[in-house]
């Protein structure tokens, strides 16, 4: 499953879920808060990979994808 959302000035967030068992999956969250000059200089991006998530945890990630701004998600996962 793939969820994606685009914002202003090229900002985007995507969430990819790959099921590996009945109630578990592999999750990758990719956030680009600012594209930067030529796509490199000044770029604000982060990728979070979760090896094993339950369906309840996936629901939380999907809800955050649409409830929070892209900038807020970037600051939350850029740790």
N, C-alpha and C positions, 0 to 999 in steps of 0.2 A: 504494500500500500504506500502511496506517495501523496503527501499533502504539501501544498505550496501556497505562499502568499507574497505578493509584491507590494512595496510601499513607494514612497516618494524618492526621487533622485537615485533610482537604481537599487534601493534597499530591498532585500528579499530574505525570506526564511523558508526552509523546506524541512520536512520530516519524512524519513523513509523507514518503514517497518517491514522486516522480513521475518515471517513466522518460521520457527525452527521446531516447535512442538505444538501440542494442542493449545496450551494456555501461555506459552512463552514465545518471545521473539527477540530479534536483534534490531536495535534502534539507532539511527543516525540523525542528528539534528545539525543543520548547517545554517548559519546566520551571516548575512553580509549587511552590516549596518551602514557602511559607506564604501562605495566602490573605489574611491581614490583616483589619483591622476594616472592615466594609462592602465588602470586596473591594479596597480601595484603600490605606488607611492601614496602613503596616507590611508591605506585600506584598513577598514575596521571589520574584521571577520573572525568567526570562531566556529569550530566544529566539535560537537560532543558525540561520542560513541558510547552506547551502553550495550554491553555484551548480552545480557539477558534481562528482559523486562516482562512483567506480567501484564495481562490485559488492563487491570486497574491502573497501573502506572502509565500505560499507553494513553488511556483516557485523559489522565492529568496532563501529559505532554501536548495532546491534541487541543485540549481546552485552552492551555496557555498560548498555543500558537495563534488562536483567534481572539483571546481576551486581552492580551498584552500588546503594547506597541513593539515594533521590531527593535527599537533602541533599548527598551526596557529588557527585552529578552537577551540582547547582546550583553548588557551589564550584568544580568543575572548569571549567565553561563561563561563569562570571561573571567574566570578565577583561576 
